[in-house]
Amino acid sequence: MSESGFDRDSFFKGLLIGGTLGALAALLFAPKSGKELRGDIVRKSEEAVEGSKRIYHDARSRASAIITEAVEKAQALREEASEQLATARIKAEELLTSANQKVEELGDTAKGYIYDTKEEVAKKKVKAEKAVAAGVLAARKEFGKK
């Protein structure tokens, strides 16, 4: 039911039922012979059946069109989602490749720093050993004099 309180489907159902009952009442109360009355009832019944068949076929055609449209839209959405997923995969692979390259670059840089640090430590070790040796020699001279 809509917000205004008017339900179109119920209205049309009521109109169809009311019209049918009104036509039947008009046939029954009309001054006709029994044979004419039965003929009118049969004719009106056939008209009602034909009208119902037309309404059924129209509704079926519209439902079929709606289903076809829904299937087409679902297919289009599926294709679009597939394309977006493929694009996302490509971007993820690019990011992963870039990250791997940066890790390799950082590893190379770290190896360079480690090599440079080892060389510096070795040079300082040599200097320290020379300084210790000079200190020991100086101490021997100093203490040897006394």
C-alpha positions in Angstrom: 0.0 0.0 0.0 1.3 3.4 -0.9 1.8 6.3 1.6 -1.5 8.0 0.5 -3.4 4.9 1.4 -4.3 4.1 -2.2 -3.4 0.6 -3.4 -3.7 0.5 -7.2 -3.8 -3.4 -7.4 -6.6 -3.6 -4.9 -8.5 -0.9 -6.7 -8.3 -2.7 -10.0 -9.2 -6.1 -8.4 -12.2 -4.4 -6.8 -13.2 -2.8 -10.1 -12.9 -6.1 -12.0 -14.9 -8.0 -9.4 -17.5 -5.2 -9.0 -17.9 -4.9 -12.8 -18.4 -8.7 -13.1 -20.9 -8.8 -10.3 -22.7 -5.8 -11.7 -22.9 -7.3 -15.2 -24.2 -10.6 -13.7 -26.8 -8.8 -11.7 -27.9 -6.9 -14.7 -28.3 -10.1 -16.7 -30.2 -11.8 -14.0 -32.6 -9.0 -13.3 -33.2 -8.0 -17.0 -36.6 -9.0 -18.4 -35.5 -11.7 -20.8 -36.5 -15.3 -21.5 -34.5 -18.1 -19.9 -32.9 -19.0 -23.2 -31.8 -15.4 -23.8 -30.6 -15.1 -20.2 -28.5 -18.3 -20.5 -27.1 -17.2 -23.8 -26.1 -13.8 -22.3 -24.6 -15.5 -19.2 -22.5 -17.9 -21.5 -21.5 -14.9 -23.7 -20.5 -12.8 -20.7 -18.6 -15.7 -19.1 -16.7 -16.2 -22.4 -15.9 -12.5 -22.5 -14.7 -12.6 -18.9 -12.5 -15.7 -19.6 -11.1 -14.0 -22.7 -10.4 -10.8 -20.8 -8.7 -12.8 -18.0 -6.6 -14.6 -20.6 -5.5 -11.3 -22.2 -4.6 -9.9 -18.8 -2.7 -13.1 -18.0 -0.8 -13.0 -21.3 0.0 -9.3 -20.9 1.3 -9.9 -17.3 3.3 -12.9 -18.5 4.9 -10.8 -21.4 5.8 -8.0 -19.0 7.2 -10.4 -16.5 9.3 -12.1 -19.2 10.6 -8.7 -20.4 11.5 -7.8 -16.8 13.3 -11.1 -16.2 15.2 -10.7 -19.5 16.2 -7.2 -18.6 17.3 -8.3 -15.1 19.4 -11.1 -16.6 21.0 -8.7 -19.0 21.8 -6.2 -16.2 23.2 -9.0 -14.0 25.4 -10.1 -16.9 26.7 -6.5 -17.4 27.4 -6.2 -13.7 29.2 -9.5 -13.7 31.4 -8.4 -16.6 32.1 -5.0 -15.0 33.0 -6.7 -11.7 35.3 -9.1 -13.6 37.0 -6.2 -15.3 37.5 -4.3 -12.1 38.9 -7.5 -10.4 41.4 -7.9 -13.3 42.5 -4.3 -13.0 42.9 -4.7 -9.2 45.0 -7.8 -9.7 47.2 -6.0 -12.2 47.7 -3.1 -9.7 48.4 -5.5 -6.9 51.1 -7.3 -9.0 52.6 -3.9 -9.9 52.7 -2.9 -6.2 54.2 -6.3 -5.3 56.9 -6.0 -8.0 57.7 -2.4 -6.9 57.9 -3.5 -3.2 60.2 -6.4 -4.1 62.5 -4.0 -6.1 62.7 -1.6 -3.1 63.5 -4.5 -0.8 66.3 -5.6 -3.1 67.6 -2.0 -3.3 67.5 -1.6 0.5 69.2 -5.0 0.9 72.0 -3.9 -1.5 72.3 -0.5 0.4 72.4 -2.4 3.7 75.1 -4.7 2.4 77.1 -1.7 1.3 76.8 -0.1 4.7 77.8 -3.4 6.4 80.9 -3.7 4.1 81.8 0.0 4.7 81.4 -0.5 8.4 83.6 -3.6 8.5 86.3 -1.7 6.7 86.1 1.2 9.1 86.1 -1.2 12.1 89.2 -3.0 10.6 91.0 0.4 10.1 90.1 1.5 13.6 91.2 -1.9 15.0 94.6 -1.5 13.3 94.9 2.1 14.7 93.9 0.9 18.2 96.4 -1.9 18.1 99.1 0.5 17.0 98.1 2.9 19.8 98.1 0.1 22.4 101.5 -1.0 21.1 102.9 2.5 21.2 101.4 2.9 24.7 103.0 -0.3 25.9 106.3 0.7 24.4 106.1 4.2 26.0 105.2 2.6 29.4 108.2 0.2 29.2 110.5 3.1 28.4 109.0 5.2 31.2 109.1 2.4 33.8 112.3 1.0 32.5 114.1 4.3 33.3 112.9 4.4 36.9 
